[in-house]
Amino acid sequence: MDTISVNKFRDNLKSVVEQVVNRHEPLKVTRRAGEAFVVISADDWDREQETLHVLQNQSLMQQIAYSLETHNRGKGYIPTEEQMNEITGI
């Protein structure tokens, strides 16, 4: 994660925010007399929240683990060609 001082952040606000949004990389902003903060795009924030939700949901994590286990044993679900076309939009 890149770091910038609060003064540089303030002086270049528009370009710095555009950079954070376009690169999809958070930016740490440091303050001389206080704690730092992080700037992140709204889309990236939403994705992070969704990921945290899945990781904190024991039922979902068990389903993922079971799916991985059956896949590794070659016993996972195999969609038909028609289903694959529907999934991929072909």
Phi, psi and omega in degrees: 000130177288156181232144179218151177284156180297327179295314178294323178299311181297316182292333183238034188310307185299311183291324180294317179295317177302319180296316180298316182292315184287325182274344185056041177233130178292160180231127178271127179249121182261143177244142183297317185240050180177183181284154177281164174223166184241137176254129181218147180291156180298320179298316180294322177299314179300317179297318179297318180295320177297317179298314179299322179299313180297313182296331181271352182266106185300321181297314178297318180295323177294320178297319179295316180297317179296317179298317178296319179298312180293325177297314181296332177273359181074021183248012182286170180293133177240110182290155176288169179299320179298316179295320178297319178298320178293319180295316183275351178079021180273000000 
